[in-house]
Amino acid sequence: MIGVQDEDSCGKSSLCETPQACRGGSRATRGKRSLARKSLAVLRTYTTNFRLYIVVFLSQSGFL
């Protein structure tokens, strides 16, 4: 249609193709997001390792 501008998935007009491209902000904001992402990855790793240790401990103790 003439005079209608398409919007992408994040609601902005044609400036960003993906939601990742829409996430801009200041350098500090991007740094905080990066730190949060890294912290979440570390937390997931520790959680997975803890579960593995519990299974190994319980199997060696004869509970499993």
All heavy atoms as TSV, in Angstrom:
chain	resi	resn	atom	element	x	y	z
A	1	MET	N	N	0.839	-1.185	0.000
A	1	MET	CA	C	0.000	0.000	0.000
A	1	MET	C	C	0.879	1.241	0.000
A	1	MET	O	O	1.919	1.274	0.635
A	1	MET	CB	C	-0.904	-0.005	1.240
A	1	MET	CG	C	-1.928	-1.128	1.238
A	1	MET	SD	S	-2.806	-1.351	2.796
A	1	MET	CE	C	-3.559	0.216	3.040
A	2	ILE	N	N	0.441	2.246	-0.665
A	2	ILE	CA	C	1.207	3.484	-0.755
A	2	ILE	C	C	1.047	4.268	0.553
A	2	ILE	O	O	-0.046	4.410	1.082
A	2	ILE	CB	C	0.730	4.331	-1.953
A	2	ILE	CG1	C	0.961	3.550	-3.243
A	2	ILE	CG2	C	1.430	5.670	-1.981
A	2	ILE	CD1	C	0.394	4.215	-4.466
A	3	GLY	N	N	2.164	4.763	1.048
A	3	GLY	CA	C	2.127	5.570	2.247
A	3	GLY	C	C	2.127	4.775	3.541
A	3	GLY	O	O	2.046	5.339	4.609
A	4	VAL	N	N	2.217	3.454	3.479
A	4	VAL	CA	C	2.253	2.620	4.680
A	4	VAL	C	C	3.642	2.033	4.808
A	4	VAL	O	O	4.165	1.465	3.864
A	4	VAL	CB	C	1.198	1.487	4.604
A	4	VAL	CG1	C	1.329	0.584	5.805
A	4	VAL	CG2	C	-0.185	2.076	4.507
A	5	GLN	N	N	4.206	2.203	5.943
A	5	GLN	CA	C	5.546	1.691	6.177
A	5	GLN	C	C	5.449	0.385	6.951
A	5	GLN	O	O	4.723	0.293	7.940
A	5	GLN	CB	C	6.352	2.714	6.970
A	5	GLN	CG	C	7.801	2.735	6.633
A	5	GLN	CD	C	8.502	3.889	7.324
A	5	GLN	OE1	O	8.017	4.417	8.317
A	5	GLN	NE2	N	9.632	4.289	6.795
A	6	ASP	N	N	6.160	-0.638	6.466
A	6	ASP	CA	C	6.154	-1.925	7.156
A	6	ASP	C	C	6.934	-1.840	8.451
A	6	ASP	O	O	7.905	-1.111	8.561
A	6	ASP	CB	C	6.779	-3.017	6.277
A	6	ASP	CG	C	5.899	-3.361	5.096
A	6	ASP	OD1	O	4.684	-3.145	5.198
A	6	ASP	OD2	O	6.439	-3.836	4.081
A	7	GLU	N	N	6.478	-2.619	9.436
A	7	GLU	CA	C	7.190	-2.702	10.703
A	7	GLU	C	C	7.736	-4.101	10.865
A	7	GLU	O	O	7.120	-5.076	10.439
A	7	GLU	CB	C	6.265	-2.372	11.873
A	7	GLU	CG	C	5.870	-0.924	11.927
A	7	GLU	CD	C	5.095	-0.583	13.181
A	7	GLU	OE1	O	4.785	-1.487	13.953
A	7	GLU	OE2	O	4.800	0.600	13.375
A	8	ASP	N	N	8.913	-4.204	11.477
A	8	ASP	CA	C	9.490	-5.524	11.724
A	8	ASP	C	C	9.004	-6.065	13.062
A	8	ASP	O	O	8.118	-5.511	13.694
A	8	ASP	CB	C	11.014	-5.477	11.648
A	8	ASP	CG	C	11.603	-4.529	12.659
A	8	ASP	OD1	O	10.851	-4.029	13.517
A	8	ASP	OD2	O	12.820	-4.299	12.613
A	9	SER	N	N	9.610	-7.166	13.510
A	9	SER	CA	C	9.125	-7.873	14.691
A	9	SER	C	C	9.226	-7.066	15.986
A	9	SER	O	O	8.521	-7.353	16.940
A	9	SER	CB	C	9.878	-9.200	14.858
A	9	SER	OG	O	11.251	-8.951	15.015
A	10	CYS	N	N	10.104	-6.074	16.037
A	10	CYS	CA	C	10.226	-5.305	17.271
A	10	CYS	C	C	9.444	-3.996	17.205
A	10	CYS	O	O	9.535	-3.172	18.095
A	10	CYS	CB	C	11.689	-5.053	17.624
A	10	CYS	SG	S	12.563	-4.090	16.393
A	11	GLY	N	N	8.685	-3.807	16.126
A	11	GLY	CA	C	7.814	-2.655	16.052
A	11	GLY	C	C	8.442	-1.402	15.473
A	11	GLY	O	O	7.811	-0.375	15.367
A	12	LYS	N	N	9.705	-1.482	15.078
A	12	LYS	CA	C	10.355	-0.328	14.474
A	12	LYS	C	C	10.259	-0.454	12.959
A	12	LYS	O	O	10.202	-1.544	12.411
A	12	LYS	CB	C	11.816	-0.244	14.906
A	12	LYS	CG	C	11.973	0.049	16.369
A	12	LYS	CD	C	13.416	0.258	16.718
A	12	LYS	CE	C	13.570	0.544	18.196
A	12	LYS	NZ	N	14.958	0.704	18.578
A	13	SER	N	N	10.267	0.655	12.302
A	13	SER	CA	C	10.106	0.631	10.852
A	13	SER	C	C	11.441	0.363	10.161
A	13	SER	O	O	12.376	1.109	10.313
A	13	SER	CB	C	9.532	1.949	10.378
A	13	SER	OG	O	10.407	2.995	10.713
A	14	SER	N	N	11.547	-0.708	9.496
A	14	SER	CA	C	12.597	-1.098	8.557
A	14	SER	C	C	14.037	-0.753	8.941
A	14	SER	O	O	14.916	-0.905	8.122
A	14	SER	CB	C	12.319	-0.503	7.187
A	14	SER	OG	O	11.105	-0.974	6.714
A	15	LEU	N	N	14.304	-0.249	10.103
A	15	LEU	CA	C	15.677	0.075	10.467
A	15	LEU	C	C	16.426	-1.134	11.005
A	15	LEU	O	O	17.637	-1.205	10.900
A	15	LEU	CB	C	15.698	1.195	11.516
A	15	LEU	CG	C	15.155	2.538	11.048
A	15	LEU	CD1	C	15.152	3.518	12.197
A	15	LEU	CD2	C	15.966	3.070	9.891
A	16	CYS	N	N	15.707	-2.066	11.566
A	16	CYS	CA	C	16.346	-3.253	12.105
A	16	CYS	C	C	15.603	-4.483	11.607
A	16	CYS	O	O	14.390	-4.534	11.642
A	16	CYS	CB	C	16.423	-3.223	13.623
A	16	CYS	SG	S	14.904	-2.748	14.428
A	17	GLU	N	N	16.346	-5.439	11.149
A	17	GLU	CA	C	15.761	-6.640	10.566
A	17	GLU	C	C	15.450	-7.700	11.626
A	17	GLU	O	O	14.562	-8.497	11.456
A	17	GLU	CB	C	16.711	-7.221	9.522
A	17	GLU	CG	C	16.929	-6.312	8.334
A	17	GLU	CD	C	15.658	-6.109	7.522
A	17	GLU	OE1	O	14.884	-7.074	7.392
A	17	GLU	OE2	O	15.441	-4.999	7.041
A	18	THR	N	N	16.218	-7.735	12.667
A	18	THR	CA	C	16.044	-8.763	13.698
A	18	THR	C	C	15.870	-8.088	15.051
A	18	THR	O	O	16.281	-6.932	15.238
A	18	THR	CB	C	17.282	-9.683	13.779
A	18	THR	OG1	O	18.402	-8.896	14.176
A	18	THR	CG2	C	17.564	-10.333	12.439
A	19	PRO	N	N	15.304	-8.804	16.036
A	19	PRO	CA	C	15.206	-8.227	17.388
A	19	PRO	C	C	16.572	-7.883	17.967
A	19	PRO	O	O	16.720	-6.919	18.705
A	19	PRO	CB	C	14.529	-9.327	18.196
A	19	PRO	CG	C	13.769	-10.115	17.198
A	19	PRO	CD	C	14.594	-10.068	15.930
A	20	GLN	N	N	17.606	-8.647	17.596
A	20	GLN	CA	C	18.948	-8.344	18.090
A	20	GLN	C	C	19.433	-6.996	17.583
A	20	GLN	O	O	20.109	-6.253	18.286
A	20	GLN	CB	C	19.943	-9.444	17.673
A	20	GLN	CG	C	19.740	-10.749	18.373
A	20	GLN	CD	C	18.623	-11.584	17.764
A	20	GLN	OE1	O	18.110	-11.269	16.713
A	20	GLN	NE2	N	18.239	-12.641	18.445
A	21	ALA	N	N	19.073	-6.691	16.346
A	21	ALA	CA	C	19.484	-5.407	15.783
A	21	ALA	C	C	18.752	-4.253	16.450
A	21	ALA	O	O	19.247	-3.129	16.469
A	21	ALA	CB	C	19.233	-5.399	14.283
A	22	CYS	N	N	17.580	-4.518	16.990
A	22	CYS	CA	C	16.797	-3.470	17.654
A	22	CYS	C	C	17.360	-3.124	19.025
A	22	CYS	O	O	17.118	-2.047	19.538
A	22	CYS	CB	C	15.348	-3.925	17.831
A	22	CYS	SG	S	14.484	-4.127	16.281
A	23	ARG	N	N	18.076	-4.040	19.625
A	23	ARG	CA	C	18.610	-3.803	20.967
A	23	ARG	C	C	19.860	-2.944	20.863
A	23	ARG	O	O	20.939	-3.435	20.614
A	23	ARG	CB	C	18.957	-5.128	21.640
A	23	ARG	CG	C	17.761	-5.958	21.942
A	23	ARG	CD	C	18.176	-7.149	22.776
A	23	ARG	NE	N	17.122	-8.130	22.739
A	23	ARG	CZ	C	17.243	-9.345	22.208
A	23	ARG	NH1	N	18.380	-9.725	21.704
A	23	ARG	NH2	N	16.242	-10.169	22.205
A	24	GLY	N	N	19.691	-1.706	21.052
A	24	GLY	CA	C	20.824	-0.801	20.982
A	24	GLY	C	C	21.152	-0.312	22.368
A	24	GLY	O	O	21.427	-1.081	23.260
A	25	GLY	N	N	21.067	0.972	22.528
A	25	GLY	CA	C	21.322	1.568	23.824
A	25	GLY	C	C	22.747	2.032	23.942
A	25	GLY	O	O	23.552	1.922	23.032
A	26	SER	N	N	23.041	2.543	25.099
A	26	SER	CA	C	24.378	3.068	25.347
A	26	SER	C	C	25.370	1.931	25.534
A	26	SER	O	O	25.002	0.765	25.683
A	26	SER	CB	C	24.363	3.933	26.602
A	26	SER	OG	O	24.109	3.124	27.732
A	27	ARG	N	N	26.606	2.264	25.525
A	27	ARG	CA	C	27.660	1.268	25.744
A	27	ARG	C	C	27.507	0.619	27.119
A	27	ARG	O	O	27.690	-0.575	27.287
A	27	ARG	CB	C	29.023	1.935	25.630
A	27	ARG	CG	C	30.173	0.983	25.810
A	27	ARG	CD	C	31.480	1.652	25.528
A	27	ARG	NE	N	31.556	1.873	24.090
A	27	ARG	CZ	C	32.626	2.273	23.462
A	27	ARG	NH1	N	33.718	2.523	24.135
A	27	ARG	NH2	N	32.630	2.448	22.166
A	28	ALA	N	N	27.125	1.413	28.114
A	28	ALA	CA	C	26.932	0.882	29.465
A	28	ALA	C	C	25.787	-0.120	29.501
A	28	ALA	O	O	25.879	-1.167	30.144
A	28	ALA	CB	C	26.660	2.023	30.441
A	29	THR	N	N	24.715	0.187	28.787
A	29	THR	CA	C	23.567	-0.717	28.743
A	29	THR	C	C	23.943	-2.029	28.073
A	29	THR	O	O	23.594	-3.108	28.556
A	29	THR	CB	C	22.395	-0.065	27.981
A	29	THR	OG1	O	22.069	1.156	28.629
A	29	THR	CG2	C	21.188	-0.962	27.963
A	30	ARG	N	N	24.662	-1.936	26.979
A	30	ARG	CA	C	25.096	-3.159	26.289
A	30	ARG	C	C	26.036	-3.961	27.169
A	30	ARG	O	O	25.990	-5.187	27.190
A	30	ARG	CB	C	25.757	-2.809	24.963
A	30	ARG	CG	C	24.772	-2.306	23.927
A	30	ARG	CD	C	25.397	-2.224	22.549
A	30	ARG	NE	N	26.601	-1.442	22.489
A	30	ARG	CZ	C	26.661	-0.147	22.228
A	30	ARG	NH1	N	25.556	0.532	22.004
A	30	ARG	NH2	N	27.813	0.485	22.177
A	31	GLY	N	N	26.877	-3.287	27.930
A	31	GLY	CA	C	27.799	-3.973	28.833
A	31	GLY	C	C	27.072	-4.697	29.949
A	31	GLY	O	O	27.436	-5.796	30.335
A	32	LYS	N	N	26.018	-4.073	30.480
A	32	LYS	CA	C	25.233	-4.709	31.535
A	32	LYS	C	C	24.524	-5.948	31.016
A	32	LYS	O	O	24.443	-6.961	31.688
A	32	LYS	CB	C	24.208	-3.722	32.099
A	32	LYS	CG	C	24.819	-2.643	32.951
A	32	LYS	CD	C	23.776	-1.656	33.412
A	32	LYS	CE	C	24.413	-0.499	34.149
A	32	LYS	NZ	N	23.426	0.515	34.524
A	33	ARG	N	N	23.998	-5.867	29.787
A	33	ARG	CA	C	23.347	-7.035	29.190
A	33	ARG	C	C	24.353	-8.154	28.996
A	33	ARG	O	O	24.064	-9.316	29.246
A	33	ARG	CB	C	22.713	-6.669	27.847
A	33	ARG	CG	C	21.286	-6.236	27.950
A	33	ARG	CD	C	20.596	-6.286	26.612
A	33	ARG	NE	N	21.260	-5.556	25.564
A	33	ARG	CZ	C	21.010	-4.293	25.245
A	33	ARG	NH1	N	20.117	-3.612	25.919
A	33	ARG	NH2	N	21.656	-3.711	24.267
A	34	SER	N	N	25.553	-7.800	28.549
A	34	SER	CA	C	26.596	-8.796	28.334
A	34	SER	C	C	26.975	-9.460	29.650
A	34	SER	O	O	27.130	-10.688	29.714
A	34	SER	CB	C	27.827	-8.127	27.710
A	34	SER	OG	O	28.872	-9.050	27.573
A	35	LEU	N	N	27.123	-8.676	30.704
A	35	LEU	CA	C	27.467	-9.215	32.015
A	35	LEU	C	C	26.357	-10.128	32.534
A	35	LEU	O	O	26.625	-11.206	33.073
A	35	LEU	CB	C	27.725	-8.078	33.003
A	35	LEU	CG	C	28.099	-8.488	34.425
A	35	LEU	CD1	C	29.377	-9.326	34.419
A	35	LEU	CD2	C	28.259	-7.268	35.298
A	36	ALA	N	N	25.114	-9.721	32.348
A	36	ALA	CA	C	23.988	-10.540	32.788
A	36	ALA	C	C	23.964	-11.871	32.037
A	36	ALA	O	O	23.705	-12.919	32.616
A	36	ALA	CB	C	22.682	-9.799	32.577
A	37	ARG	N	N	24.251	-11.825	30.741
A	37	ARG	CA	C	24.271	-13.041	29.932
A	37	ARG	C	C	25.380	-13.985	30.400
A	37	ARG	O	O	25.183	-15.188	30.521
A	37	ARG	CB	C	24.465	-12.653	28.465
A	37	ARG	CG	C	23.946	-13.623	27.491
A	37	ARG	CD	C	23.916	-13.126	26.049
A	37	ARG	NE	N	24.862	-12.092	25.686
A	37	ARG	CZ	C	24.541	-10.828	25.447
A	37	ARG	NH1	N	23.296	-10.420	25.537
A	37	ARG	NH2	N	25.453	-9.950	25.107
A	38	LYS	N	N	26.547	-13.434	30.698
A	38	LYS	CA	C	27.666	-14.251	31.178
A	38	LYS	C	C	27.363	-14.836	32.551
A	38	LYS	O	O	27.659	-16.003	32.817
A	38	LYS	CB	C	28.943	-13.410	31.241
A	38	LYS	CG	C	29.491	-13.046	29.889
A	38	LYS	CD	C	30.664	-12.100	30.021
A	38	LYS	CE	C	31.110	-11.592	28.664
A	38	LYS	NZ	N	32.163	-10.582	28.784
A	39	SER	N	N	26.760	-14.032	33.423
A	39	SER	CA	C	26.414	-14.510	34.765
A	39	SER	C	C	25.416	-15.645	34.695
A	39	SER	O	O	25.524	-16.629	35.433
A	39	SER	CB	C	25.835	-13.368	35.598
A	39	SER	OG	O	26.768	-12.339	35.734
A	40	LEU	N	N	24.444	-15.534	33.801
A	40	LEU	CA	C	23.450	-16.589	33.643
A	40	LEU	C	C	24.099	-17.872	33.131
A	40	LEU	O	O	23.761	-18.968	33.582
A	40	LEU	CB	C	22.345	-16.135	32.686
A	40	LEU	CG	C	21.175	-17.077	32.504
A	40	LEU	CD1	C	20.501	-17.377	33.849
A	40	LEU	CD2	C	20.173	-16.490	31.538
A	41	ALA	N	N	25.052	-17.751	32.224
A	41	ALA	CA	C	25.750	-18.929	31.705
A	41	ALA	C	C	26.533	-19.625	32.815
A	41	ALA	O	O	26.526	-20.857	32.912
A	41	ALA	CB	C	26.685	-18.526	30.568
A	42	VAL	N	N	27.192	-18.853	33.670
A	42	VAL	CA	C	27.948	-19.430	34.783
A	42	VAL	C	C	27.005	-20.116	35.760
A	42	VAL	O	O	27.269	-21.236	36.219
A	42	VAL	CB	C	28.781	-18.337	35.498
A	42	VAL	CG1	C	29.352	-18.847	36.808
A	42	VAL	CG2	C	29.890	-17.853	34.587
A	43	LEU	N	N	25.892	-19.479	36.064
A	43	LEU	CA	C	24.911	-20.061	36.983
A	43	LEU	C	C	24.369	-21.383	36.439
A	43	LEU	O	O	24.249	-22.365	37.171
A	43	LEU	CB	C	23.768	-19.084	37.215
A	43	LEU	CG	C	22.662	-19.557	38.157
A	43	LEU	CD1	C	23.224	-19.808	39.555
A	43	LEU	CD2	C	21.542	-18.539	38.199
A	44	ARG	N	N	24.074	-21.420	35.152
A	44	ARG	CA	C	23.589	-22.664	34.541
A	44	ARG	C	C	24.638	-23.761	34.615
A	44	ARG	O	O	24.317	-24.925	34.849
A	44	ARG	CB	C	23.190	-22.408	33.092
A	44	ARG	CG	C	21.913	-21.652	32.965
A	44	ARG	CD	C	21.560	-21.429	31.526
A	44	ARG	NE	N	20.293	-20.720	31.407
A	44	ARG	CZ	C	19.916	-20.065	30.343
A	44	ARG	NH1	N	20.687	-20.023	29.274
A	44	ARG	NH2	N	18.752	-19.452	30.323
A	45	THR	N	N	25.898	-23.415	34.413
A	45	THR	CA	C	26.983	-24.397	34.483
A	45	THR	C	C	27.096	-24.962	35.887
A	45	THR	O	O	27.195	-26.182	36.066
A	45	THR	CB	C	28.317	-23.754	34.057
A	45	THR	OG1	O	28.178	-23.247	32.736
A	45	THR	CG2	C	29.445	-24.748	34.108
A	46	TYR	N	N	27.091	-24.093	36.893
A	46	TYR	CA	C	27.177	-24.560	38.278
A	46	TYR	C	C	25.989	-25.436	38.656
A	46	TYR	O	O	26.135	-26.446	39.334
A	46	TYR	CB	C	27.275	-23.384	39.254
A	46	TYR	CG	C	28.663	-22.799	39.346
A	46	TYR	CD1	C	28.883	-21.451	39.107
A	46	TYR	CD2	C	29.759	-23.594	39.669
A	46	TYR	CE1	C	30.156	-20.912	39.180
A	46	TYR	CE2	C	31.026	-23.058	39.751
A	46	TYR	CZ	C	31.215	-21.727	39.503
A	46	TYR	OH	O	32.468	-21.196	39.581
A	47	THR	N	N	24.794	-25.054	38.201
A	47	THR	CA	C	23.596	-25.842	38.495
A	47	THR	C	C	23.700	-27.231	37.879
A	47	THR	O	O	23.402	-28.236	38.527
A	47	THR	CB	C	22.342	-25.121	37.976
A	47	THR	OG1	O	22.290	-23.831	38.580
A	47	THR	CG2	C	21.089	-25.886	38.303
A	48	THR	N	N	24.142	-27.302	36.637
A	48	THR	CA	C	24.294	-28.588	35.956
A	48	THR	C	C	25.333	-29.451	36.657
A	48	THR	O	O	25.102	-30.641	36.898
A	48	THR	CB	C	24.713	-28.366	34.490
A	48	THR	OG1	O	23.725	-27.558	33.858
A	48	THR	CG2	C	24.841	-29.684	33.753
A	49	ASN	N	N	26.457	-28.858	37.023
A	49	ASN	CA	C	27.512	-29.610	37.710
A	49	ASN	C	C	27.043	-30.095	39.077
A	49	ASN	O	O	27.347	-31.223	39.475
A	49	ASN	CB	C	28.774	-28.764	37.866
A	49	ASN	CG	C	29.491	-28.562	36.543
A	49	ASN	OD1	O	29.247	-29.286	35.581
A	49	ASN	ND2	N	30.343	-27.574	36.496
A	50	PHE	N	N	26.304	-29.260	39.794
A	50	PHE	CA	C	25.802	-29.655	41.109
A	50	PHE	C	C	24.867	-30.848	40.996
A	50	PHE	O	O	24.953	-31.797	41.772
A	50	PHE	CB	C	25.091	-28.473	41.779
A	50	PHE	CG	C	24.574	-28.789	43.148
A	50	PHE	CD1	C	25.441	-28.938	44.212
A	50	PHE	CD2	C	23.216	-28.958	43.349
A	50	PHE	CE1	C	24.955	-29.240	45.480
A	50	PHE	CE2	C	22.723	-29.260	44.607
A	50	PHE	CZ	C	23.599	-29.404	45.676
A	51	ARG	N	N	23.983	-30.813	40.018
A	51	ARG	CA	C	23.070	-31.939	39.814
A	51	ARG	C	C	23.841	-33.207	39.494
A	51	ARG	O	O	23.495	-34.289	39.969
A	51	ARG	CB	C	22.090	-31.624	38.689
A	51	ARG	CG	C	21.063	-30.598	39.057
A	51	ARG	CD	C	20.164	-30.302	37.894
A	51	ARG	NE	N	19.201	-29.266	38.235
A	51	ARG	CZ	C	18.491	-28.602	37.362
A	51	ARG	NH1	N	18.609	-28.854	36.081
A	51	ARG	NH2	N	17.647	-27.677	37.754
A	52	LEU	N	N	24.862	-33.091	38.688
A	52	LEU	CA	C	25.682	-34.248	38.335
A	52	LEU	C	C	26.366	-34.807	39.574
A	52	LEU	O	O	26.399	-36.034	39.782
A	52	LEU	CB	C	26.719	-33.853	37.282
A	52	LEU	CG	C	27.653	-34.956	36.800
A	52	LEU	CD1	C	26.856	-36.073	36.127
A	52	LEU	CD2	C	28.685	-34.397	35.851
A	53	TYR	N	N	26.915	-33.948	40.422
A	53	TYR	CA	C	27.573	-34.407	41.648
A	53	TYR	C	C	26.590	-35.111	42.574
A	53	TYR	O	O	26.929	-36.111	43.206
A	53	TYR	CB	C	28.237	-33.248	42.389
A	53	TYR	CG	C	29.431	-32.675	41.665
A	53	TYR	CD1	C	29.652	-31.305	41.611
A	53	TYR	CD2	C	30.360	-33.504	41.035
A	53	TYR	CE1	C	30.743	-30.776	40.945
A	53	TYR	CE2	C	31.454	-32.981	40.367
A	53	TYR	CZ	C	31.638	-31.619	40.328
A	53	TYR	OH	O	32.717	-31.106	39.679
A	54	ILE	N	N	25.378	-34.609	42.666
A	54	ILE	CA	C	24.355	-35.244	43.516
A	54	ILE	C	C	24.047	-36.649	43.008
A	54	ILE	O	O	23.965	-37.601	43.788
A	54	ILE	CB	C	23.071	-34.380	43.562
A	54	ILE	CG1	C	23.334	-33.075	44.299
A	54	ILE	CG2	C	21.925	-35.140	44.208
A	54	ILE	CD1	C	23.690	-33.231	45.761
A	55	VAL	N	N	23.883	-36.790	41.703
A	55	VAL	CA	C	23.590	-38.104	41.127
A	55	VAL	C	C	24.745	-39.067	41.378
A	55	VAL	O	O	24.528	-40.212	41.774
A	55	VAL	CB	C	23.291	-37.987	39.616
A	55	VAL	CG1	C	23.254	-39.348	38.950
A	55	VAL	CG2	C	21.990	-37.240	39.390
A	56	VAL	N	N	25.967	-38.610	41.186
A	56	VAL	CA	C	27.130	-39.464	41.415
A	56	VAL	C	C	27.214	-39.847	42.891
A	56	VAL	O	O	27.431	-41.022	43.230
A	56	VAL	CB	C	28.432	-38.771	40.969
A	56	VAL	CG1	C	29.655	-39.522	41.437
A	56	VAL	CG2	C	28.432	-38.607	39.449
A	57	PHE	N	N	27.017	-38.888	43.779
A	57	PHE	CA	C	27.083	-39.174	45.225
A	57	PHE	C	C	26.021	-40.189	45.632
A	57	PHE	O	O	26.305	-41.138	46.358
A	57	PHE	CB	C	26.914	-37.871	46.026
A	57	PHE	CG	C	26.835	-38.103	47.499
A	57	PHE	CD1	C	27.973	-38.376	48.229
A	57	PHE	CD2	C	25.618	-38.035	48.158
A	57	PHE	CE1	C	27.917	-38.594	49.598
A	57	PHE	CE2	C	25.524	-38.260	49.522
A	57	PHE	CZ	C	26.678	-38.527	50.249
A	58	LEU	N	N	24.783	-39.965	45.173
A	58	LEU	CA	C	23.707	-40.865	45.543
A	58	LEU	C	C	23.906	-42.269	44.957
A	58	LEU	O	O	23.609	-43.270	45.635
A	58	LEU	CB	C	22.359	-40.304	45.100
A	58	LEU	CG	C	21.897	-39.042	45.836
A	58	LEU	CD1	C	20.599	-38.540	45.246
A	58	LEU	CD2	C	21.752	-39.293	47.328
A	59	SER	N	N	24.451	-42.338	43.769
A	59	SER	CA	C	24.669	-43.664	43.179
A	59	SER	C	C	25.794	-44.405	43.904
A	59	SER	O	O	25.733	-45.618	44.098
A	59	SER	CB	C	24.966	-43.554	41.682
A	59	SER	OG	O	26.170	-42.859	41.476
A	60	GLN	N	N	26.811	-43.688	44.340
A	60	GLN	CA	C	27.914	-44.319	45.063
A	60	GLN	C	C	27.488	-44.683	46.500
A	60	GLN	O	O	28.030	-45.619	47.060
A	60	GLN	CB	C	29.124	-43.395	45.103
A	60	GLN	CG	C	29.813	-43.265	43.779
A	60	GLN	CD	C	30.988	-42.306	43.816
A	60	GLN	OE1	O	31.174	-41.573	44.774
A	60	GLN	NE2	N	31.772	-42.319	42.753
A	61	SER	N	N	26.546	-43.973	47.039
A	61	SER	CA	C	26.079	-44.242	48.401
A	61	SER	C	C	25.050	-45.368	48.433
A	61	SER	O	O	24.667	-45.798	49.518
A	61	SER	CB	C	25.460	-42.990	48.999
A	61	SER	OG	O	26.418	-41.966	49.059
A	62	GLY	N	N	24.586	-45.790	47.288
A	62	GLY	CA	C	23.616	-46.871	47.228
A	62	GLY	C	C	22.180	-46.416	47.284
A	62	GLY	O	O	21.263	-47.215	47.407
A	63	PHE	N	N	21.948	-45.108	47.188
A	63	PHE	CA	C	20.581	-44.585	47.223
A	63	PHE	C	C	19.890	-44.710	45.867
A	63	PHE	O	O	18.685	-44.715	45.784
A	63	PHE	CB	C	20.561	-43.119	47.660
A	63	PHE	CG	C	20.882	-42.950	49.118
A	63	PHE	CD1	C	22.093	-42.415	49.510
A	63	PHE	CD2	C	19.975	-43.349	50.086
A	63	PHE	CE1	C	22.395	-42.252	50.843
A	63	PHE	CE2	C	20.271	-43.201	51.425
A	63	PHE	CZ	C	21.501	-42.655	51.807
A	64	LEU	N	N	20.676	-44.810	44.807
A	64	LEU	CA	C	20.090	-44.947	43.462
A	64	LEU	C	C	20.389	-46.304	42.892
A	64	LEU	O	O	21.295	-46.961	43.149
A	64	LEU	CB	C	20.637	-43.863	42.498
A	64	LEU	CG	C	20.231	-42.446	42.810
A	64	LEU	CD1	C	20.855	-41.503	41.778
A	64	LEU	CD2	C	18.727	-42.289	42.750
